[in-house]
Amino acid sequence: MRGFGYIVIEDRIVGFRANVLKVMIASPGDVTRERAIVTEEIHRWNDANSTARQLILLPVKWETHSTPQLGEHPQSIINRQLLDEADIVIGIFGTRVGTPTEEYVSGTVEEIKKHVAAGKTAKIYFSDVPVAPSTVDAEQYALVQTFREECQSTGLYATFDSLEGLRRDFSHHLDLEMNQPRYRWLSVPEDVSGNGRRDFSADAIRLLRAAASSDDGTIVLQITMDGHGLRAGDEEFMDGTARSKARWRAALEELENAGALEQVSEGIYQVAAAGYDIADEIDAQVHDTQQDSDAFMERQRSHVGALVESLHYTQRDLLRFLLLQGGEARINVVSSAATNQTGVDFSALYRPSVDNGLITRTEDLLHGQPTLRVNETLVPQLKALLFPRDEGHNAPLFKGL
């Protein structure tokens, strides 16, 4: 889910660190314009929010993100190439349900059902736009209505009676969805560039920063009968092995070729003016990255604290129970655990935490019981907030807490 994003400002591409969520657009072939509208609105969200939120939504469609492959059913290939990696699925239906697959009434229905079974978000839209009766395949339309009735009994779907209505409603729904806590508080992404303006290896950066921060700005390469040594400031870089020698000689050569170092005598290298500029740029980037990360983590801690505070103490005890189980447990394990209360409504127990993104509920087809899993990005904050247990005179819901 992590990646490196970009925006275009006055014809310049500006990079920034960002999480990437893949949004798969699933539909039969009769809603081409609707697919385009959803894609446009995803890009609109990116334009307005991506830099501030450090989050990019990537529209994923079979026509742009699948590659040719033989040897399997086409839908199985699409599932592996697109669906398995998708974070959100947007399903759109007009008058057709699509081509049947080996297991389902259509590929689109298969994508939606498998995505939902994996505990992920699916948003479904049905068209009520008037169409000429002569263009409607009665059998296909009947299958659409059957699936629509099925969706009505298993969740909420949306309808639209015009293309502009779809644009307006989907835009609103997308904004609401992306304001959910599970998307607002994703971990700040790692700095995938790892360096300043130029493409240096991690070893070259480490060596350059050590030399630039020393008083004399020198790197000393020693070659003796006993072996090789490399020193910058107070730091030694070679450990006497052939592998270490090859590794750090390559880093030294990389910096010299880039003009960051100048050889002043045999085995003695001095940081050049360009090298100091690069080191300063890297130091500034590291500082800014740390500040961004610290600010993000502080906002996340505050937000998670408010969510935990809003829970009933028994719901906090469920979080404690899951954390003590390694962060996850099947619902039958939770419901069969020894408690100090009777008649516990376990659905009501976990639902607020699921809604707030503290827990995910995933169907477990192997064991036939859903799995409750603590949001792994929030585990450190939750452990700090929930342990040691301090619920006043309220006895723990689960024995042993």
C-alpha positions in Angstrom: 0.0 0.0 0.0 2.9 2.3 0.2 4.5 4.2 -2.6 5.9 7.4 -4.0 3.4 9.9 -5.3 3.6 12.9 -7.6 1.6 16.0 -8.5 2.0 18.3 -11.4 2.5 22.0 -10.7 3.1 24.4 -13.6 4.3 21.5 -15.7 6.8 20.3 -13.1 6.5 16.9 -11.5 6.8 17.3 -7.7 7.4 14.1 -5.7 6.2 13.4 -2.2 5.9 10.5 0.2 2.5 8.8 0.1 0.5 5.7 0.9 -1.2 4.2 -2.2 -4.7 2.6 -2.1 -5.7 0.6 -5.1 -9.4 1.2 -6.1 -10.6 -1.4 -8.5 -13.5 -0.4 -10.8 -15.5 -3.5 -11.6 -18.4 -3.5 -14.1 -19.7 -5.2 -17.2 -19.0 -3.6 -20.6 -22.2 -1.6 -20.9 -21.2 1.2 -18.5 -18.1 2.7 -20.1 -19.0 6.3 -19.4 -19.8 5.5 -15.8 -16.4 3.9 -15.4 -14.8 7.0 -16.8 -16.7 9.2 -14.3 -15.6 7.2 -11.3 -12.0 7.4 -12.6 -12.3 11.2 -13.0 -13.7 11.6 -9.5 -10.9 9.5 -8.0 -8.4 11.8 -9.7 -10.3 14.8 -8.4 -9.9 13.5 -4.9 -6.2 13.0 -5.4 -5.8 16.6 -6.8 -7.6 18.0 -3.7 -6.2 15.8 -0.9 -3.2 13.7 -1.8 -0.4 15.9 -0.6 -2.1 16.9 2.6 -3.2 13.4 3.4 0.0 11.6 2.1 -2.4 9.3 0.4 -3.0 8.5 -3.3 -6.0 6.6 -4.7 -4.9 4.5 -7.8 -7.8 3.6 -10.1 -7.3 0.0 -11.3 -9.2 -1.4 -14.3 -8.8 -4.6 -16.3 -8.2 -2.6 -19.5 -5.3 -0.6 -18.1 -3.8 -2.9 -15.4 -4.1 -6.5 -16.6 -1.5 -8.2 -18.8 -2.0 -11.0 -21.3 -1.5 -14.5 -19.9 -2.5 -18.0 -20.9 -3.1 -21.2 -18.9 -6.0 -20.2 -16.6 -9.5 -19.0 -16.8 -9.5 -15.2 -17.7 -11.3 -14.3 -14.4 -8.7 -16.1 -12.3 -6.0 -14.1 -14.0 -7.8 -10.8 -13.4 -8.4 -11.8 -9.8 -4.7 -12.4 -9.2 -3.4 -9.5 -11.2 -5.9 -6.9 -9.9 -8.4 -8.0 -7.3 -6.1 -9.6 -4.8 -4.2 -6.4 -4.4 -7.2 -4.0 -4.4 -8.1 -2.1 -1.2 -11.5 -0.9 -2.4 -13.8 -2.2 -5.2 -16.3 0.1 -6.9 -19.0 -2.0 -8.7 -21.3 -0.4 -11.4 -24.2 -2.1 -13.1 -26.4 -1.0 -16.0 -28.6 -3.5 -17.8 -26.0 -6.3 -18.0 -24.5 -8.5 -15.3 -21.6 -9.6 -17.5 -20.0 -12.8 -18.7 -20.4 -15.9 -16.4 -17.3 -17.4 -14.8 -16.6 -20.9 -13.5 -18.2 -20.2 -10.1 -20.3 -17.0 -10.4 -23.0 -15.5 -12.5 -20.5 -13.0 -13.9 -16.9 -11.8 -13.5 -18.0 -8.5 -11.9 -20.1 -10.3 -9.3 -17.2 -12.7 -8.6 -14.9 -9.7 -8.0 -17.3 -8.0 -5.6 -18.2 -11.2 -3.6 -14.6 -12.3 -3.2 -13.5 -8.8 -2.2 -16.3 -8.6 0.4 -15.4 -12.1 1.7 -11.9 -10.8 2.3 -13.3 -8.2 4.6 -12.6 -5.2 2.3 -14.8 -2.3 1.2 -17.1 -2.6 -1.8 -19.4 0.2 -3.0 -22.1 -0.9 -5.5 -24.0 1.4 -7.9 -27.0 0.4 -10.0 -28.2 2.5 -13.0 -31.8 3.7 -13.3 -30.9 5.7 -16.4 -33.6 5.3 -19.0 -32.6 3.1 -22.0 -34.2 2.1 -25.2 -36.0 -1.3 -24.6 -34.6 -2.6 -27.9 -31.1 -2.4 -26.5 -31.8 -4.5 -23.4 -31.1 -8.2 -23.1 -33.9 -9.4 -21.0 -32.0 -12.3 -19.5 -29.0 -10.2 -18.6 -31.3 -7.5 -17.1 -33.1 -10.1 -15.0 -29.8 -11.3 -13.6 -28.9 -7.7 -12.7 -32.2 -7.3 -10.8 -31.6 -10.6 -9.0 -28.1 -9.4 -7.8 -29.6 -6.1 -6.9 -32.1 -7.8 -4.6 -29.3 -9.9 -3.1 -27.4 -6.7 -2.3 -30.4 -5.2 -0.7 -30.5 -8.1 1.8 -26.8 -8.0 2.6 -25.9 -4.3 2.8 -26.5 -0.9 1.2 -26.2 0.0 -2.5 -26.7 3.3 -4.4 -28.7 4.0 -7.5 -28.4 6.9 -10.1 -30.8 8.1 -12.7 -28.3 10.3 -14.7 -24.5 10.4 -15.3 -24.3 13.7 -13.4 -26.2 12.1 -10.5 -23.6 9.3 -10.4 -20.8 11.9 -10.5 -22.3 13.9 -7.6 -23.1 10.9 -5.4 -19.9 9.0 -6.0 -17.8 12.1 -5.2 -19.7 12.6 -2.0 -19.5 8.9 -1.1 -15.7 8.9 -1.8 -15.1 11.9 0.4 -17.1 10.2 3.3 -15.3 6.9 2.8 -11.8 8.4 2.8 -12.6 10.3 6.0 -13.0 7.0 7.8 -10.4 6.5 10.6 -8.9 3.5 8.9 -7.8 5.7 6.0 -7.1 8.9 7.8 -4.5 7.3 10.1 -2.5 5.1 7.9 1.2 4.9 9.1 3.3 7.7 7.6 5.1 6.1 4.6 8.8 5.5 4.5 10.9 7.9 2.5 11.3 5.7 -0.6 13.7 8.1 -2.3 16.2 7.7 0.6 18.4 10.5 -0.5 18.6 14.0 -1.9 18.5 15.2 -5.5 20.7 12.4 -6.8 20.4 8.6 -6.8 23.1 7.5 -4.3 23.2 4.1 -2.6 22.5 3.9 1.1 26.2 3.0 1.7 27.4 6.1 -0.3 25.0 8.3 1.7 26.2 6.9 5.0 29.9 7.4 4.1 29.4 10.9 2.8 27.4 12.0 5.9 30.1 10.6 8.2 32.8 12.5 6.3 30.9 15.8 6.0 30.0 15.8 9.7 33.7 15.3 10.7 36.0 18.3 11.5 38.4 17.7 8.6 35.9 16.2 6.0 38.3 13.4 5.0 38.0 9.7 4.2 41.0 7.6 4.7 41.5 4.3 2.8 44.2 2.1 4.3 45.7 -0.8 2.4 48.2 -2.8 4.3 49.6 -6.4 4.4 47.0 -7.1 7.1 44.0 -6.0 5.0 41.9 -2.9 4.1 40.5 -0.2 6.3 38.2 2.8 5.6 37.5 5.5 8.1 35.5 8.8 8.0 35.5 10.8 11.2 35.3 8.4 14.1 33.6 5.7 12.1 35.2 2.6 10.7 33.5 1.0 7.7 35.4 -2.1 6.8 35.5 -5.2 9.0 38.3 -7.1 7.3 36.3 -9.3 5.0 36.4 -9.4 1.3 32.7 -8.6 1.1 33.1 -5.5 3.3 36.1 -4.4 1.2 34.1 -4.7 -2.1 31.0 -3.0 -0.6 32.8 0.1 0.7 35.2 0.5 -2.2 32.1 0.6 -4.4 30.6 3.4 -2.2 33.8 5.3 -2.3 34.1 5.1 -6.1 30.4 6.1 -6.4 31.0 9.3 -4.5 34.2 10.1 -6.3 32.6 9.6 -9.7 29.7 11.9 -8.7 32.1 14.7 -7.8 31.2 14.5 -4.1 34.8 13.6 -3.2 38.3 14.7 -4.3 41.4 12.5 -4.0 44.1 14.6 -2.4 46.7 11.9 -2.1 47.1 8.2 -2.1 44.3 6.8 0.1 43.1 10.3 1.2 39.8 11.7 0.0 38.3 15.1 0.8 34.7 16.1 0.7 34.2 18.5 -2.2 31.9 21.5 -2.3 29.3 19.6 -4.2 29.6 16.8 -1.6 28.9 19.2 1.3 25.8 20.5 -0.7 24.5 17.0 -1.1 25.2 16.1 2.5 23.3 19.2 3.6 20.4 18.4 1.4 20.2 14.9 2.8 20.4 16.1 6.4 17.6 18.6 5.7 15.5 15.9 4.2 16.1 13.6 7.1 15.2 16.4 9.5 12.0 17.3 7.6 11.1 13.6 7.3 11.5 13.1 11.0 9.5 16.3 11.8 6.7 15.1 9.4 6.7 11.7 11.0 6.7 13.1 14.6 3.8 15.4 13.8 1.9 12.7 12.1 2.4 10.2 14.9 1.3 12.8 17.5 -1.9 13.5 15.6 -2.4 9.7 15.3 -1.8 9.2 19.0 -4.3 11.9 19.9 -6.9 10.5 17.5 -6.5 6.9 18.6 -6.7 8.1 22.2 -10.1 9.8 21.6 -11.4 6.7 19.8 -10.4 4.4 22.7 -11.8 6.8 25.2 -15.2 6.7 23.4 -15.4 2.9 23.8 -17.2 1.1 26.7 -14.7 -0.5 29.1 -15.8 -4.0 27.9 -15.0 -2.9 24.3 -11.5 -1.8 25.5 -11.2 -5.2 27.2 -11.8 -6.8 23.8 -8.9 -4.9 22.4 -6.7 -6.0 25.3 -7.8 -9.6 24.8 -6.8 -9.5 21.1 -3.5 -7.8 21.8 -2.7 -10.5 24.3 -3.6 -13.1 21.6 -0.9 -11.6 19.3 -3.3 -9.1 17.7 -5.9 -11.4 16.3 -8.4 -14.2 17.1 -11.3 -15.9 15.5 -14.7 -14.9 16.8 -15.4 -18.4 18.2 -12.2 -18.1 20.2 -13.3 -14.8 21.6 -16.8 -15.9 22.4 -15.7 -19.1 24.1 -13.1 -17.3 26.3 -13.8 -17.2 30.0 -15.6 -14.0 31.0 -16.8 -12.4 34.3 -20.2 -11.6 32.7 -23.0 -13.6 31.1 -25.1 -12.9 28.0 -22.4 -10.9 26.2 -23.4 -9.6 22.8 -20.1 -10.1 21.0 -21.3 -8.4 17.8 -21.9 -5.2 19.8 -18.6 -5.7 21.5 -16.4 -5.5 18.4 -18.6 -3.4 16.0 -17.6 0.1 17.3 -13.9 -0.8 17.0 -14.5 -2.1 13.4 -16.3 1.1 12.5 -13.5 3.2 13.8 -10.8 1.2 12.1 -9.2 -0.1 15.3 -10.2 -3.7 14.3 -10.8 -5.4 11.0 -13.3 -8.3 10.6 -12.3 -10.8 7.9 -14.2 -13.8 6.8 -12.1 -17.0 7.3 -13.2 -19.5 4.7 -10.9 -22.2 6.0 -12.3 -22.2 9.6 -15.8 -20.9 8.8 -15.4 -18.2 11.5 -14.6 -14.6 10.9 -11.3 -13.3 12.3 -10.9 -10.1 14.4 -7.6 -8.4 13.8 -6.2 -5.3 15.5 -5.1 -2.6 13.0 -1.4 -3.4 13.0 -0.4 0.2 12.3 -2.0 1.2 15.6 -0.7 -1.6 17.8 2.0 0.5 19.6 -0.4 3.3 20.5 -3.1 0.8 21.6 -0.7 -1.0 23.9 0.4 2.2 25.5 -3.2 3.3 26.0 -4.6 0.0 27.2 -1.8 -1.5 29.4 -1.7 -1.5 32.3 -5.5 -1.9 32.6 -7.1 1.0 34.5 -10.8 0.8 34.5 -11.5 1.8 38.1 -13.9 -0.6 39.9 -15.0 -2.3 36.7 -14.0 -5.9 36.7 -12.3 -7.2 33.5 -14.7 -8.6 30.9 -12.3 -11.5 30.2 -10.8 -13.4 33.0 -7.0 -13.0 33.3 -6.8 -9.5 32.0 
